């Protein structure tokens, strides 16, 4: 049985990045936060592209709207149609 592969656009932390975090001299909570931050950066880059703005110009409202839109797509069209696969 072949496991489904994640599309590059929805992979938020590469194996290499994860390995670098693992070898960093950080506590477990710090490693978790580092992984979350790297993943968040990747997602913010995607959201900024969707709105055609620089990341630093994104507003909280735009980010919330983007999540609402992605959730609606997931509800109406299924998880494979949405950007976030959870």
C-alpha positions as CSV (number, residue, x, y, z in Angstrom):
1,X,0.0,0.0,0.0
2,X,1.4,3.3,-1.1
3,X,1.2,6.2,1.4
4,X,-0.2,9.5,0.0
5,X,2.5,12.0,-0.7
6,X,2.0,15.6,0.4
7,X,2.2,18.2,-2.4
8,X,5.2,20.5,-2.1
9,X,2.9,23.5,-1.7
10,X,1.3,22.0,1.4
11,X,4.4,20.7,3.1
12,X,5.1,23.1,5.8
13,X,8.3,21.7,7.3
14,X,10.7,19.7,5.1
15,X,12.6,16.7,6.5
16,X,15.8,18.7,6.3
17,X,14.3,21.6,8.3
18,X,13.0,19.1,10.9
19,X,16.3,17.5,11.2
20,X,18.0,20.9,11.7
21,X,15.6,21.7,14.4
22,X,16.2,18.3,16.0
23,X,19.9,18.9,16.2
24,X,19.6,22.5,17.5
25,X,20.6,23.1,21.1
26,X,17.0,23.8,22.1
27,X,14.6,22.5,24.7
28,X,11.6,20.5,23.5
29,X,9.2,23.5,23.9
30,X,11.7,25.6,21.9
31,X,12.0,23.0,19.2
32,X,8.2,22.8,18.9
33,X,8.0,26.6,18.6
34,X,10.8,26.6,16.0
35,X,8.9,24.1,13.9
36,X,5.7,26.1,14.3
37,X,7.4,29.3,13.3
38,X,9.0,27.8,10.2
39,X,5.7,26.3,9.2
40,X,3.9,29.6,9.9
41,X,6.4,31.5,7.7
42,X,5.7,29.1,4.8
43,X,1.9,29.5,5.3
44,X,2.2,33.3,5.6
45,X,4.2,33.4,2.3
46,X,1.3,31.5,0.6
47,X,-1.4,33.8,2.1
48,X,0.6,36.9,1.0
49,X,0.9,35.5,-2.5
50,X,-2.9,34.9,-2.6
51,X,-3.5,38.6,-1.6
52,X,-0.6,39.8,-3.8
53,X,0.9,41.7,-0.9
54,X,4.2,41.5,1.0
55,X,4.1,39.4,4.2
56,X,4.7,42.4,6.3
57,X,1.6,44.1,4.8
58,X,-0.7,41.2,5.7
59,X,-3.4,42.2,8.2
60,X,-5.0,40.0,10.9
61,X,-8.3,40.4,9.0
62,X,-6.8,39.1,5.8
63,X,-5.3,36.0,7.5
64,X,-8.6,35.3,9.2
65,X,-10.5,35.7,5.9
66,X,-8.0,33.3,4.2
67,X,-8.6,30.7,6.9
68,X,-12.3,31.1,6.5
69,X,-12.1,30.7,2.8
70,X,-9.9,27.6,3.0
71,X,-12.3,26.1,5.6
72,X,-15.2,26.7,3.3
73,X,-13.5,25.1,0.4
74,X,-12.7,22.1,2.6
75,X,-16.4,21.8,3.7
76,X,-17.8,22.3,0.3
77,X,-15.3,20.5,-2.0
78,X,-13.4,18.2,0.3
79,X,-10.0,18.2,2.0
80,X,-8.1,17.6,-1.3
81,X,-9.5,20.9,-2.7
82,X,-8.3,23.0,0.3
83,X,-4.8,24.2,0.9
84,X,-4.6,23.0,4.5
85,X,-4.9,19.2,4.7
86,X,-6.1,18.6,8.2
